[in-house]
Amino acid sequence: MDIFSVVYLTGLLLGLLGADSYFQADTIRITATVHPAAVSSGYTDDIVENYFDHELQRRLDVNTLMKMPQLRIQSKVSVVGVVAKAVGLNEMQTAFQHFLALNPMSIRLVVYPPMPTRNHVVLQTFGSRPSGESFEVSVDAVTGDPAASLRRMADAAAIAIDPYHASLFEFHSLRRELNLDNLHSGEIHSLPEEHQKRLMNFEHTLLERIKRIPNSLKGLFRPPLLNLLGVTRWWLGDRSGAEAAFRQSFQINENLVTPKINLARMLLERGDTAAANAVVEEVGHHLTREIGNYNARHTLILALRATAAYAAQREGRLTEARQAWDSICGTGMNNDAFIVLYVDMKTTRMQSVERCEKRGRNIQRTDELSEEMAELSAELLLFAPMVKAR
């Protein structure tokens, strides 16, 4: 191979490494240290780091319709990163990131052994954001259960790092435990008292997290948390509280579409079609911009069309409404979770559209589809069942 080819291939490799370092830069880097005296309790550096990394990823990888930064944990390696590691150039990637000032959030997890003043292991996580803000959280270990202890630590760390994704993860878990996704919207539901209590506890948790957000991060985390607060209050039957939360959400960030569609849904529910149409018209302008990722924007367009279809029905414009539903269920707008939610949870206020019904019957029901439906309905009220107002 001549010198020109060597120089060319070297330049190409460095270019790929540089591009990969920029676009696939870690946003979270984790290190773990286990005190030697804690090893006898079942903790080792590798087990702690790998399991904590896995559990933290689960809590931060929840899909969202909101425009949020994508956090990448160091174990998410790209193809170029795998090749770089294989040829011993992974350190060069880190050097590129430092050169480009792409410093990730650093997190250190330390496991401390029992002491005379306490008879249990303590896990402590502390870290700093690139902006210079630091955080520190610690939890008491579950005696004899390192896995449960690390899950508890992952919960606390996720809340400190990204309170919205962590809260959304908790809400998904709560919905599954309470079987909320099995409720259908053709009748008004009165949730059992135990369900009410647990949702009220979650509402209180959200309020506390919103209060504790640092001033520098309020613009990022308050709006989506307020939207989730509105959804939670709606399930509790607190219509006025839900509406207030949705309005606060988009007043902080006027470009947010999700809380506006939720507000329109609530306005339609109480018969204020004119106000709902005004919200729909306003949202249409924002959807011309880039909103979140492509899938989120696509889903929000469908939700807006469905809201407009429902508004047309309420005003007796049935032909226009049917055309809107047809456009949603047409082959060019593929979102199986959206279609199945329409078919499975439609109420008497929705028209029965053959195209939607046919597509819904032909869609294979899988666990993955059920998860997509739950994710969609966790942030949007469009197909949520009626819940008795307080």
C-alpha positions in Angstrom: 0.0 0.0 0.0 1.5 3.4 -1.0 1.9 6.3 1.4 -1.0 8.2 -0.2 -3.4 5.4 0.6 -2.1 5.1 4.1 -2.5 8.8 4.7 -6.0 8.7 3.1 -7.2 5.8 5.2 -5.8 7.3 8.3 -7.5 10.6 7.6 -10.8 8.8 6.9 -10.6 6.8 10.2 -9.8 10.0 12.2 -12.7 11.7 10.4 -15.1 8.9 11.3 -13.9 8.9 14.9 -14.3 12.7 15.1 -17.8 12.6 13.7 -18.8 9.7 15.9 -17.3 11.4 19.0 -19.5 14.4 18.2 -22.8 12.8 17.3 -22.5 9.8 19.7 -20.9 11.6 22.6 -21.8 10.1 26.0 -23.9 12.4 28.1 -23.6 10.2 31.2 -20.4 8.5 32.3 -20.6 6.1 35.2 -17.8 4.8 37.5 -18.4 2.5 40.5 -16.3 1.8 43.6 -17.1 -0.8 46.2 -15.5 -0.6 49.6 -13.5 -3.8 50.2 -15.5 -4.5 53.4 -18.8 -4.4 51.3 -17.7 -7.2 48.9 -18.8 -9.8 51.5 -22.3 -8.4 51.1 -22.4 -9.4 47.5 -21.2 -6.2 45.8 -18.3 -6.0 43.3 -17.2 -3.2 41.1 -18.3 -4.9 37.9 -21.7 -6.1 39.2 -22.5 -2.7 40.7 -21.5 -0.7 37.6 -23.2 -3.0 35.1 -26.4 -3.5 36.9 -26.7 0.1 38.0 -26.0 1.2 34.4 -28.7 -1.2 33.1 -31.3 0.0 35.6 -30.5 3.7 35.0 -30.9 3.2 31.3 -34.3 1.7 31.7 -35.5 4.7 33.6 -34.1 7.3 31.3 -34.9 5.6 27.9 -38.7 5.9 28.2 -40.1 7.3 24.9 -41.8 10.7 25.2 -43.7 13.1 22.9 -42.0 16.0 24.5 -38.9 17.6 23.1 -36.2 16.4 25.5 -32.5 15.9 25.1 -31.5 12.3 24.5 -29.2 11.1 27.3 -26.6 8.5 26.3 -25.0 6.3 28.9 -21.5 5.1 28.2 -22.5 1.5 27.5 -24.4 2.6 24.4 -21.6 2.1 21.9 -22.0 2.9 18.2 -20.6 0.7 15.4 -17.7 3.1 15.0 -17.1 3.0 18.7 -17.0 -0.8 18.6 -14.4 -0.7 15.8 -12.4 2.0 17.7 -12.3 -0.1 20.8 -11.2 -3.2 18.8 -8.2 -1.4 17.4 -7.4 0.4 20.6 -8.6 3.9 19.6 -11.4 4.3 22.1 -9.3 6.7 24.2 -8.9 8.9 21.1 -12.7 9.2 21.0 -12.6 10.5 24.6 -9.8 12.9 23.6 -11.9 14.2 20.7 -14.9 14.8 23.0 -12.8 16.8 25.4 -11.3 18.7 22.5 -14.8 19.6 21.3 -15.8 20.5 24.9 -18.4 17.6 24.9 -17.9 16.9 28.6 -20.4 14.3 29.8 -22.2 14.3 33.1 -20.0 12.3 35.4 -21.6 10.0 38.0 -19.8 8.0 40.7 -21.5 5.3 42.7 -19.9 4.2 45.9 -20.9 1.3 48.1 -20.1 1.6 51.8 -20.1 -1.3 54.2 -22.0 -1.7 57.5 -20.5 0.2 60.4 -20.8 0.1 64.2 -23.3 3.0 63.9 -25.4 1.2 61.3 -25.9 -2.5 60.4 -26.6 -2.1 56.7 -24.8 -1.2 53.4 -25.2 2.4 52.1 -25.1 3.3 48.4 -24.2 6.8 47.5 -24.2 8.5 44.1 -22.8 11.9 43.3 -22.1 13.7 40.1 -21.9 16.9 38.3 -23.5 18.3 35.1 -21.4 20.0 32.4 -22.9 23.3 33.6 -21.1 22.8 36.9 -24.2 21.9 39.0 -23.6 19.0 41.3 -26.0 16.5 43.0 -25.7 13.8 45.6 -28.1 11.1 46.7 -27.8 8.1 49.0 -30.0 5.2 49.9 -30.0 2.4 52.4 -29.4 -1.0 50.9 -32.0 -3.7 51.1 -30.4 -6.3 53.4 -29.2 -9.3 51.5 -30.4 -8.1 48.1 -27.8 -6.2 46.0 -30.1 -6.1 42.9 -33.0 -4.5 44.8 -30.5 -2.0 46.4 -29.2 -1.0 43.0 -32.7 -0.6 41.6 -33.4 1.7 44.6 -30.2 3.6 43.8 -31.1 3.9 40.1 -34.5 5.3 41.1 -32.9 8.1 43.2 -30.2 8.8 40.7 -32.6 9.0 37.7 -34.8 11.5 39.6 -31.7 13.7 40.3 -30.5 13.4 36.6 -33.7 13.7 34.7 -36.9 14.0 36.8 -39.2 13.9 33.8 -38.1 10.6 32.3 -37.8 9.1 35.8 -41.4 10.2 36.6 -42.8 8.9 33.3 -41.2 5.6 34.0 -42.9 5.5 37.4 -46.2 6.5 35.9 -46.0 3.6 33.4 -45.3 1.2 36.2 -48.2 2.6 38.3 -50.6 2.4 35.3 -49.7 -1.3 34.9 -50.1 -2.1 38.6 -53.5 -0.4 38.7 -54.6 -1.9 35.4 -55.6 1.6 34.2 -54.9 0.7 30.5 -57.6 -2.0 30.6 -60.3 0.6 31.3 -62.5 1.5 28.3 -63.9 4.9 27.6 -67.5 4.1 26.8 -68.6 4.7 30.3 -67.7 6.9 33.3 -65.3 5.1 35.7 -65.0 5.6 39.4 -61.6 4.4 40.5 -61.3 2.2 43.6 -60.2 4.1 46.7 -56.8 2.3 46.8 -56.2 3.4 43.2 -57.2 7.0 44.2 -54.7 6.9 47.1 -51.8 5.7 45.0 -52.5 8.3 42.3 -52.8 11.0 44.9 -49.4 10.0 46.3 -47.9 10.2 42.8 -49.5 13.6 42.3 -47.9 14.8 45.6 -44.5 13.3 44.4 -44.7 15.2 41.2 -45.5 18.5 43.0 -42.5 18.0 45.2 -40.2 17.3 42.3 -41.4 20.3 40.4 -40.6 22.5 43.5 -37.1 21.1 43.8 -36.0 21.6 40.2 -33.0 24.0 40.1 -33.7 27.4 38.6 -31.3 26.8 35.7 -33.3 23.6 34.7 -36.9 24.8 35.3 -37.4 25.7 31.6 -36.4 22.2 30.6 -38.1 20.0 33.2 -41.1 22.0 34.6 -43.3 22.0 31.4 -43.3 18.2 30.7 -43.7 17.5 34.5 -46.7 19.8 34.6 -48.2 18.0 31.6 -47.8 14.7 33.5 -49.3 16.3 36.5 -52.3 17.3 34.4 -52.7 13.8 33.2 -52.5 12.4 36.7 -55.1 14.9 38.0 -57.4 14.0 35.1 -57.3 10.4 36.2 -58.1 11.6 39.7 -61.2 13.4 38.4 -59.7 16.8 39.2 -60.7 18.6 36.0 -59.9 22.2 37.1 -56.5 21.1 38.5 -55.7 19.2 35.3 -56.6 22.2 33.2 -54.5 24.5 35.3 -51.4 22.2 35.0 -51.8 22.0 31.2 -52.0 25.8 30.9 -49.0 26.3 33.2 -47.0 23.8 31.0 -47.4 25.6 27.7 -47.2 29.1 29.3 -43.6 28.2 30.3 -42.9 26.8 26.8 -45.4 28.0 24.2 -44.1 25.6 21.6 -45.3 22.6 23.5 -48.0 20.8 21.6 -48.9 17.9 23.9 -50.5 19.9 26.8 -52.4 22.0 24.3 -54.0 18.9 22.7 -54.8 17.7 26.2 -56.5 21.1 27.0 -58.5 20.9 23.8 -59.6 17.4 24.7 -60.9 18.7 28.1 -62.6 21.7 26.5 -64.4 19.4 24.1 -65.4 17.1 27.0 -67.2 20.0 28.7 -68.8 21.2 25.4 -66.7 24.3 24.8 -66.1 23.5 21.1 -65.2 27.1 20.1 -62.4 27.3 22.6 -61.2 23.8 21.6 -61.2 24.8 17.9 -59.1 27.9 18.8 -56.5 25.7 20.5 -56.5 23.2 17.6 -55.9 26.1 15.1 -53.0 27.4 17.2 -51.4 24.0 17.6 -51.5 23.6 13.8 -49.1 26.5 13.4 -46.6 24.9 15.9 -46.7 21.6 14.1 -45.1 23.2 11.0 -41.9 23.4 13.0 -39.7 20.5 14.1 -41.1 19.0 17.3 -39.2 16.4 19.1 -38.2 13.4 17.0 -40.0 12.4 13.8 -42.2 9.7 15.4 -43.3 12.2 18.1 -44.2 14.8 15.6 -46.0 12.3 13.4 -48.0 11.1 16.5 -48.9 14.6 17.5 -50.2 15.3 13.9 -52.5 12.3 14.2 -53.7 13.5 17.7 -54.4 16.9 16.3 -56.4 15.5 13.4 -58.4 13.3 15.8 -59.1 16.2 18.1 -60.4 18.2 15.1 -62.5 15.2 14.0 -64.1 15.0 17.4 -64.8 18.8 17.4 -66.5 18.4 14.0 -68.6 15.7 15.4 -69.7 17.8 18.4 -70.8 20.5 16.0 -72.7 18.1 13.7 -70.2 18.3 10.8 -70.3 14.5 10.4 -69.0 14.4 6.8 -66.0 16.5 7.7 -65.4 14.4 10.8 -65.5 11.2 8.8 -63.0 12.6 6.3 -60.7 13.5 9.2 -60.9 10.0 10.6 -60.3 8.5 7.2 -57.1 10.5 6.8 -55.9 9.3 10.2 -56.5 5.6 9.3 -55.2 5.9 5.7 -52.3 3.9 4.6 -50.0 6.9 4.6 -50.3 7.5 8.3 -49.0 4.4 10.0 -49.2 4.3 13.7 -50.6 1.0 14.9 -50.8 2.0 18.5 -52.9 5.1 17.6 -55.3 3.0 15.4 -55.8 0.3 18.0 -56.5 2.9 20.7 -59.2 4.4 18.5 -60.8 1.0 17.8 -60.5 -0.5 21.3 -61.3 2.7 23.3 -63.6 4.6 21.1 -66.6 6.1 22.8 -70.1 6.8 21.6 -69.0 10.3 20.7 -66.6 8.9 18.0 -67.9 7.9 14.6 -67.4 4.3 13.6 -65.2 4.5 10.5 -64.8 1.3 8.5 -61.3 2.1 7.4 -60.2 2.5 11.0 -62.1 -0.6 12.1 -60.7 -2.7 9.3 -57.1 -1.6 10.0 -57.6 -2.2 13.7 -58.8 -5.8 13.2 -55.8 -6.6 11.0 -53.2 -5.3 13.4 -51.4 -8.0 15.4 -51.6 -7.4 19.1 -48.2 -7.8 20.7 -46.6 -6.9 24.0 -44.6 -4.3 22.1 -47.8 -2.8 20.7 -49.4 -2.7 24.2 -46.3 -0.9 25.5 -46.5 1.7 22.6 -50.2 2.2 23.4 -49.4 2.8 27.1 -46.6 5.2 26.2 -48.9 7.2 23.9 -51.8 7.4 26.4 -49.5 8.4 29.3 -49.0 11.8 27.9 -52.1 12.3 25.7 -55.7 12.2 27.0 -57.2 11.8 23.5 -58.4 8.2 24.0 -58.4 8.1 27.8 -61.6 6.8 29.4 -64.0 9.0 31.2 -63.2 9.3 34.9 -65.7 10.5 37.5 -65.0 14.1 38.5 -64.3 14.9 42.1 
